[in-house]
Amino acid sequence: MSRDSAPGPFDAEDDHEGDHQGDRGDDHADDYGDVGEYVGEYGDEGGEDDDIDVLVLGGAGVDTIVYVPELPLPYADSHLIRPGIETRAGQTGDFVALGLHRLGLRVHHLDQLGADPEGELVRRFHREQGIPFTEVPHPAGTKRAVNLVGPDGRRLSLYDATRARDEDRLPSGTVKALAARSGHAHVSLTQPCAHALPELRDAGVTLSTDLHDWDGVSAYHEPFAYEADVVFLSTVALTDVEGTLRAIAARGRASVVVGTAGASGAHLLAGAHAELVHVPPVAPPRPVVDSNGAGDAFAAGFLAAWLAGAPVAECALHGSVAGAYACTVPATRTDAIGREALRAEVARLRAAAGGH
């Protein structure tokens, strides 16, 4: 499946349209059967009817959301927290998968899960959202984090590093079988996804990744940065934004590198020698309550347009709209913009700018 053949927000028909309640709402729902049959089953080659638009690797886990009075949180013996503390499924891979699914693409998620209550939250999330999931049992347990969220929507994430081991691997046969059915793979930064990059490249799929708050120096991020065709990263930790984006494009395979900058918009580089373009921010449709998942939503919106063959500037607009929507969703909920809502907002912005 080529970039131009994948369904996306530019298709004339709405065969793959989803809604905000987690229903599949597309013509391929029956292709996957019961979602539960994919959990823990490996090496299912499938057939033509089982084509996957985007295979998402890694990034499945659970977050505990803690709303705090301010960030940084002043030291004190205790703080009274309102509206409370809540644990829910949803980390970077889960949110990218959800965002793409809501935009009508056929998504399959692959990652490790533990035999623990956190793992069951992730399983339930995928069942309820209608997103096929292949589980690799993980003795160290399901990935988890604590997110401190301030009144302005900013967050501080504390990741439990004990849930990843150097020897962890996704089974090669599973990766190859799913990649053979896929047109594109989005590879999360989590261990052990880097080890799957050569197998994905050999399968001939296009690749994307999100480096999150890479500082441009850490060696762990480099395999992701230099193997992907589309690279997303936050600019928050970069001392030289343009230099880092150009280095990724020059040293790796990326035809597109996007540095997201929160309320300042984004920076778009379509090749090592191209002009660096500033992408203006999009105003959220409602008050900002949380930035959690905004980068994942941007990536999903961008990729849906990119896989449909749209120009990169148009892809960035779709990503910006999806990211702005995510900022209006409380961290205790899991939601993503739907295809019709994204189309309508893009059309409104074009009209306001005097476009078509």
VEXDREN-2710 file (C-alpha; in Angstrom, 1 decimal):
% VEXDREN-2710
k/r/px/py/pz
1/MET/0.0/0.0/0.0
2/SER/1.6/3.3/-1.1
3/ARG/1.4/6.7/0.6
4/ASP/-1.1/7.8/-2.0
5/SER/-3.5/4.8/-1.6
6/ALA/-4.1/5.1/2.1
7/PRO/-7.5/6.6/3.1
8/GLY/-7.2/10.0/4.7
9/PRO/-8.9/13.3/5.3
10/PHE/-8.8/14.2/1.6
11/ASP/-10.8/11.2/0.3
12/ALA/-14.1/12.2/-1.3
13/GLU/-16.0/9.4/0.5
14/ASP/-16.5/8.8/4.2
15/ASP/-16.3/5.1/4.2
16/HIS/-13.9/5.1/7.1
17/GLU/-15.4/7.9/9.2
18/GLY/-15.4/7.3/13.0
19/ASP/-17.1/9.3/15.8
20/HIS/-16.1/10.4/19.2
21/GLN/-17.6/7.5/21.0
22/GLY/-15.1/4.8/20.0
23/ASP/-17.2/3.1/17.4
24/ARG/-15.3/1.9/14.4
25/GLY/-17.8/3.4/11.9
26/ASP/-15.9/2.1/8.8
27/ASP/-16.4/-0.6/6.2
28/HIS/-13.5/-2.6/7.5
29/ALA/-14.7/-3.3/11.0
30/ASP/-15.6/-6.9/10.1
31/ASP/-12.2/-7.5/8.6
32/TYR/-10.7/-7.7/12.0
33/GLY/-13.5/-9.7/13.7
34/ASP/-13.4/-9.6/17.5
35/VAL/-10.5/-7.4/18.6
36/GLY/-9.8/-9.9/21.4
37/GLU/-8.6/-12.5/19.0
38/TYR/-5.5/-10.4/18.2
39/VAL/-4.4/-10.1/21.8
40/GLY/-1.5/-12.5/22.3
41/GLU/-1.7/-14.1/18.9
42/TYR/1.5/-13.8/16.8
43/GLY/2.5/-14.4/13.2
44/ASP/-1.1/-14.2/11.7
45/GLU/-0.3/-13.3/8.1
46/GLY/-3.9/-12.3/7.2
47/GLY/-4.8/-11.6/3.7
48/GLU/-5.8/-8.8/1.3
49/ASP/-8.9/-7.9/3.4
50/ASP/-6.7/-7.5/6.4
51/ASP/-4.6/-4.6/5.1
52/ILE/-3.3/-2.3/7.8
53/ASP/-2.9/1.4/6.9
54/VAL/-0.7/2.2/9.9
55/LEU/1.0/-0.3/12.2
56/VAL/1.8/1.5/15.6
57/LEU/4.7/0.0/17.5
58/GLY/5.2/0.6/21.2
59/GLY/3.9/3.4/23.5
60/ALA/1.1/1.3/25.2
61/GLY/0.7/2.1/28.9
62/VAL/-1.1/3.7/31.7
63/ASP/-0.9/7.3/33.1
64/THR/-1.9/8.5/36.6
65/ILE/-3.1/12.0/36.3
66/VAL/-2.5/14.4/39.2
67/TYR/-3.8/18.0/38.9
68/VAL/-1.5/20.3/40.8
69/PRO/-2.0/24.0/41.8
70/GLU/1.0/25.1/39.9
71/LEU/4.2/23.9/38.1
72/PRO/6.8/23.6/39.4
73/LEU/5.0/22.3/42.4
74/PRO/6.3/24.1/45.6
75/TYR/7.7/21.8/48.2
76/ALA/5.3/21.1/51.0
77/ASP/4.5/18.2/53.3
78/SER/1.2/17.8/51.5
79/HIS/-1.2/19.3/48.9
80/LEU/-4.9/19.0/48.6
81/ILE/-5.6/18.0/45.0
82/ARG/-8.7/18.9/43.0
83/PRO/-10.4/17.6/40.8
84/GLY/-8.6/14.5/42.0
85/ILE/-6.2/11.7/41.0
86/GLU/-7.2/9.3/38.2
87/THR/-5.5/6.4/36.4
88/ARG/-6.3/5.7/32.8
89/ALA/-4.9/3.9/29.8
90/GLY/-3.2/6.0/27.2
91/GLN/0.4/6.8/26.4
92/THR/2.0/8.0/23.2
93/GLY/1.4/4.9/21.0
94/ASP/-2.2/4.5/22.3
95/PHE/-3.0/8.1/21.5
96/VAL/-1.4/8.0/18.0
97/ALA/-3.4/4.8/17.3
98/LEU/-6.6/6.5/18.5
99/GLY/-6.0/9.6/16.5
100/LEU/-5.4/7.8/13.3
101/HIS/-8.4/5.5/13.9
102/ARG/-10.7/8.4/14.5
103/LEU/-9.5/9.9/11.2
104/GLY/-10.6/6.7/9.4
105/LEU/-7.4/4.8/8.9
106/ARG/-7.1/1.1/9.7
107/VAL/-4.7/0.8/12.6
108/HIS/-3.1/-2.1/14.4
109/HIS/-1.1/-1.6/17.6
110/LEU/1.8/-3.9/18.8
111/ASP/3.5/-3.7/22.1
112/GLN/4.4/-5.4/25.4
113/LEU/2.0/-5.7/28.3
114/GLY/2.3/-7.1/31.7
115/ALA/-0.2/-9.5/33.4
116/ASP/-1.2/-6.7/35.8
117/PRO/-4.2/-4.3/36.3
118/GLU/-2.5/-1.7/34.2
119/GLY/-2.3/-4.1/31.3
120/GLU/-6.0/-4.8/31.6
121/LEU/-6.7/-1.1/31.4
122/VAL/-4.8/-1.0/28.1
123/ARG/-6.6/-4.1/26.8
124/ARG/-9.9/-2.6/27.6
125/PHE/-9.0/0.7/26.0
126/HIS/-8.3/-1.0/22.7
127/ARG/-11.4/-3.2/22.9
128/GLU/-13.6/-0.2/23.6
129/GLN/-12.1/1.9/20.9
130/GLY/-12.1/-0.9/18.3
131/ILE/-8.4/-0.8/17.7
132/PRO/-6.8/-4.2/17.0
133/PHE/-3.9/-4.9/19.4
134/THR/-1.2/-7.6/19.4
135/GLU/0.1/-8.2/22.9
136/VAL/3.6/-9.4/23.7
137/PRO/3.7/-10.7/27.4
138/HIS/6.2/-8.7/29.5
139/PRO/7.4/-10.0/32.8
140/ALA/8.5/-6.5/34.0
141/GLY/4.9/-5.2/33.7
142/THR/3.0/-2.6/31.8
143/LYS/4.6/0.8/31.2
144/ARG/3.2/3.5/33.5
145/ALA/3.8/7.1/34.4
146/VAL/2.5/9.9/36.6
147/ASN/1.6/13.2/34.9
148/LEU/1.5/16.3/37.0
149/VAL/-0.9/18.8/35.3
150/GLY/-0.9/22.5/36.1
151/PRO/-3.9/24.9/35.8
152/ASP/-2.6/26.2/32.4
153/GLY/-2.5/22.7/30.9
154/ARG/1.2/22.2/31.1
155/ARG/2.4/18.9/32.4
156/LEU/5.4/17.1/34.0
157/SER/5.7/13.4/33.3
158/LEU/7.4/10.9/35.6
159/TYR/8.1/7.7/33.8
160/ASP/8.7/4.4/35.6
161/ALA/12.0/3.2/34.1
162/THR/11.8/-0.2/35.7
163/ARG/9.2/-1.4/33.1
164/ALA/11.8/-1.6/30.4
165/ARG/14.8/-4.0/30.1
166/ASP/17.8/-3.9/27.7
167/GLU/17.1/-7.5/26.7
168/ASP/13.4/-6.8/25.7
169/ARG/12.5/-7.5/22.1
170/LEU/9.3/-7.6/20.0
171/PRO/9.2/-11.0/18.3
172/SER/10.7/-10.8/14.9
173/GLY/8.1/-13.0/13.3
174/THR/5.3/-10.9/14.7
175/VAL/6.9/-7.7/13.4
176/LYS/7.5/-9.1/10.0
177/ALA/4.0/-10.6/9.7
178/LEU/2.2/-7.4/10.7
179/ALA/4.6/-5.2/8.6
180/ALA/3.8/-7.4/5.5
181/ARG/0.1/-6.3/5.9
182/SER/0.9/-2.6/6.5
183/GLY/1.6/0.4/4.3
184/HIS/3.2/2.5/7.1
185/ALA/4.6/2.0/10.6
186/HIS/4.7/4.6/13.3
187/VAL/7.4/3.7/15.8
188/SER/7.2/4.9/19.4
189/LEU/10.3/5.9/21.2
190/THR/9.8/3.2/23.9
191/GLN/12.0/0.2/24.4
192/PRO/12.3/-2.2/22.5
193/CYS/11.1/-0.6/19.3
194/ALA/14.5/0.5/18.0
195/HIS/15.4/-3.1/17.5
196/ALA/12.4/-3.5/15.1
197/LEU/13.5/-0.7/12.8
198/PRO/15.6/-2.8/10.4
199/GLU/12.8/-5.4/10.0
200/LEU/10.3/-2.7/9.2
201/ARG/12.7/-1.1/6.7
202/ASP/13.2/-4.5/5.1
203/ALA/9.5/-4.9/4.8
204/GLY/9.3/-1.8/2.6
205/VAL/6.9/0.2/4.8
206/THR/7.4/4.0/5.2
207/LEU/8.3/4.9/8.8
208/SER/7.5/7.8/11.2
209/THR/8.5/8.4/14.7
210/ASP/8.2/11.0/17.5
211/LEU/11.4/11.9/19.3
212/HIS/9.5/13.9/21.9
213/ASP/11.8/16.2/24.0
214/TRP/15.1/15.1/22.4
215/ASP/18.0/17.4/23.2
216/GLY/19.6/16.6/19.8
217/VAL/22.5/14.8/21.6
218/SER/21.2/11.7/23.3
219/ALA/22.3/8.6/21.4
220/TYR/19.2/6.6/22.3
221/HIS/17.1/8.7/20.0
222/GLU/19.4/8.5/17.0
223/PRO/18.2/5.2/15.4
224/PHE/14.7/6.5/15.4
225/ALA/15.8/9.9/14.1
226/TYR/17.8/8.6/11.2
227/GLU/15.6/5.6/10.1
228/ALA/12.2/7.3/9.8
229/ASP/10.8/9.0/6.7
230/VAL/8.8/11.4/8.8
231/VAL/10.2/12.7/12.1
232/PHE/8.4/14.6/14.8
233/LEU/10.0/16.2/17.8
234/SER/9.3/18.8/20.4
235/THR/11.6/21.8/20.3
236/VAL/11.5/22.4/24.1
237/ALA/14.9/20.9/24.8
238/LEU/16.7/22.1/21.7
239/THR/19.3/24.9/21.8
240/ASP/19.5/25.0/17.9
241/VAL/16.1/24.2/16.4
242/GLU/17.0/24.7/12.8
243/GLY/20.4/23.0/13.1
244/THR/18.9/19.9/14.8
245/LEU/16.1/19.6/12.2
246/ARG/18.6/19.9/9.3
247/ALA/21.0/17.4/10.9
248/ILE/18.1/14.8/11.1
249/ALA/17.3/15.3/7.4
250/ALA/21.0/15.3/6.3
251/ARG/22.1/12.3/8.4
252/GLY/19.0/10.2/8.0
253/ARG/16.2/9.2/5.6
254/ALA/13.7/11.8/6.6
255/SER/12.0/13.7/3.8
256/VAL/10.0/15.6/6.4
257/VAL/11.1/16.8/9.9
258/VAL/8.6/18.7/12.1
259/GLY/9.6/20.5/15.3
260/THR/6.5/21.3/17.4
261/ALA/6.6/24.3/19.6
262/GLY/3.4/24.3/21.5
263/ALA/1.5/27.6/21.5
264/SER/4.2/29.0/19.1
265/GLY/3.2/26.6/16.3
266/ALA/5.7/24.4/14.6
267/HIS/8.8/24.3/12.3
268/LEU/8.6/22.3/9.1
269/LEU/11.6/21.1/7.1
270/ALA/10.9/19.2/3.8
271/GLY/14.4/18.1/3.1
272/ALA/17.9/18.9/4.3
273/HIS/18.3/21.8/1.8
274/ALA/14.8/23.1/1.9
275/GLU/13.7/26.3/3.6
276/LEU/12.7/26.0/7.2
277/VAL/9.0/27.1/7.4
278/HIS/7.2/28.3/10.4
279/VAL/3.7/26.8/10.9
280/PRO/1.5/29.2/12.8
281/PRO/-0.5/27.9/15.7
282/VAL/-4.2/27.0/15.4
283/ALA/-6.5/28.4/18.1
284/PRO/-8.1/25.6/20.1
285/PRO/-11.9/25.4/19.6
286/ARG/-12.5/25.5/23.4
287/PRO/-10.4/26.6/26.4
288/VAL/-7.1/24.8/26.9
289/VAL/-7.2/22.4/29.8
290/ASP/-4.3/20.0/29.1
291/SER/-1.4/19.7/26.7
292/ASN/-1.2/15.9/27.3
293/GLY/-1.4/14.0/24.0
294/ALA/-1.3/17.2/21.8
295/GLY/2.0/16.0/20.1
296/ASP/0.5/12.6/19.5
297/ALA/-2.6/14.2/18.0
298/PHE/-0.5/16.5/15.8
299/ALA/1.4/13.4/14.5
300/ALA/-1.9/11.6/13.8
301/GLY/-3.4/14.5/11.9
302/PHE/-0.2/15.1/9.9
303/LEU/0.2/11.4/9.0
304/ALA/-3.4/11.0/7.9
305/ALA/-2.9/13.8/5.4
306/TRP/0.7/12.7/4.4
307/LEU/-0.5/9.2/3.7
308/ALA/-3.2/10.6/1.5
309/GLY/-0.6/12.4/-0.6
310/ALA/-1.2/15.9/0.6
311/PRO/1.5/18.6/0.4
312/VAL/3.5/18.9/3.6
313/ALA/2.2/22.4/4.4
314/GLU/-1.4/20.9/4.2
315/CYS/-0.3/18.0/6.4
316/ALA/1.0/20.5/9.0
317/LEU/-2.3/22.3/9.0
318/HIS/-4.1/19.1/9.7
319/GLY/-1.7/18.2/12.4
320/SER/-2.1/21.6/14.0
321/VAL/-5.9/21.3/14.1
322/ALA/-5.8/17.9/15.6
323/GLY/-3.2/19.0/18.2
324/ALA/-5.3/22.1/19.1
325/TYR/-8.3/19.9/19.7
326/ALA/-6.3/17.6/22.0
327/CYS/-5.5/20.6/24.2
328/THR/-9.2/20.9/25.0
329/VAL/-9.5/17.4/26.3
330/PRO/-8.8/16.8/30.0
331/ALA/-6.0/14.4/30.7
332/THR/-8.4/12.0/32.5
333/ARG/-10.2/11.4/29.2
334/THR/-9.1/9.8/26.0
335/ASP/-10.5/11.5/22.9
336/ALA/-9.4/12.6/19.5
337/ILE/-10.8/14.8/16.7
338/GLY/-12.9/13.0/14.1
339/ARG/-12.6/13.2/10.4
340/GLU/-15.5/15.4/9.7
341/ALA/-14.6/17.8/12.5
342/LEU/-11.1/18.1/11.2
343/ARG/-12.2/18.7/7.6
344/ALA/-14.6/21.4/8.8
345/GLU/-12.0/23.2/10.8
346/VAL/-9.5/23.0/8.0
347/ALA/-12.0/24.4/5.6
348/ARG/-12.9/27.2/8.0
349/LEU/-9.3/28.2/8.4
350/ARG/-8.7/28.1/4.6
351/ALA/-11.7/30.4/4.1
352/ALA/-10.5/32.8/6.8
353/ALA/-7.1/33.0/5.1
354/GLY/-8.7/33.6/1.7
355/GLY/-7.9/30.1/0.5
356/HIS/-10.1/27.5/-1.1
END
